[in-house]
Amino acid sequence: MKPVFVLLVSTALSFTGAQHYYQGLMDYLENRLSAIEDRMQLWHEQSHRYHTEMLDFKKLTAEAMNGLRNEHSVMFKDLEGAAVRVDRMEREMDYVEAQTSPRACASKADKVVEQGAWGLESRGEEEQEEDWEELHSKVSVKILKRVGSPKGMWTRDPRSSKVYVFNETSGDSIYQFNSVRDFSRSPGVASSRQIKLPSEWSGPGSAVYDGYLYYIQQEADMDMQVVKYDLLSGSVTDVAMFPVESHATVYSLNPETVADLAADDEGLWLLYANSDSEPNINLAKMDPATLDIEQIWDTRCPRENAEAAFVVCGTVYVVYNTRLASRSRVQCLFDVNDMVISQEAPLIYFPRRYGAHASLKYNPEERQLYGWDDGYQIIYRLTMKRKLL
């Protein structure tokens, strides 16, 4: 009987050990599951809190965006009002500065006293008064038409009624019209006389004066040349060389303008820069008959942000703008006779039309500017004062 008793006792002990083992395993699993449940509960609580905070943040963001929209609307209205006030102020400044308007040359018989401001008379039936828009006391504008490329130039011979159109910024052909009226009524350049030149002109800086065309010719790695071309006979009568770097341009906003020729009551002028590193615009007085250089000046007018210039009675008026086309304005002037100083600049503001002027050509007989603005041909009529000599 003893062996059987020992076996039973051993079996009982083994069963008891296994029971304790499984009980411990169950307790461990229960504890682990409880820990997982606690963590899931914590995660659920945190997720709910984060969700609530996100909803609150979204609500605050929506309220802030609505506030910003309202503030933006108010600011936009304020800016519109400010723009109106600035424009009104510019007009008032123009009116106040009317006493320093661009001055025209006095005749030899009338040099002694200044006789107040004069207005320009209409110059032919193509210039009807109702077509002119008064900008302020010094400038009126007339948009004639749009033909050609964004950049180019057009001008009128002061000694005749003929009009000349230079499309684009270089070429070997120009277009001649008998009058401004013919040009305005022409569909494009269809009714013009095309003039083929013996060489290419460079940049919208040419001038027409007393039946002659003066234009700039510049080829790569060559000095700049001023060419005098007889429009009647169709031949080159003279050429003048200028030691100007091939990449130098006179106006930073119009790099296609190698140099700018201008004609006024006192003759022929050349605006240029010797090199691209030169900060200011140079002025040369030329003999229109021989192209000889009579005198050279540093105008002290910067090339930076300049888009064009014109010469009236020996006074250079430089027109400036911005890289993003805005309202062109006269901001610097230089008088070769030292009778007008830059501080007396008339603050002429041109209207913001389309882009920026590619060229401005003054006609001394009409006292008008022929402008090319983004393919539009514009005439500016100036109200001037006589210049004391």
Secondary structure by P-SEA (a helix, b strand, c coil): caaaaaaaaaaaaaaaaaaaaaaaaaaaaaaaaaaaaaaaaaaaaaaaaaaaaaaaaaaaaaaaaaaaaaaaaaaaaaaaaaaaaaaaaaaaaaaaacccccccccccccccccccbbbbccccccccccccccccccbbbbbccccccccccccccccccbbbbbcccccccbbbbccaaaaaaccccccbbbbbcccccccccccccccbbbbbbbcccccbbbbbbccccccccbbbbbbcccccccccccccccbbbbbccccbbbbbcccccccbbbbbbbccccccccccccccccccccccccccccbbbbbbbccccccccccbbbbccccccccccccccccccccccccccccccccbbbbbcccbbbbbbbbbbbbcc
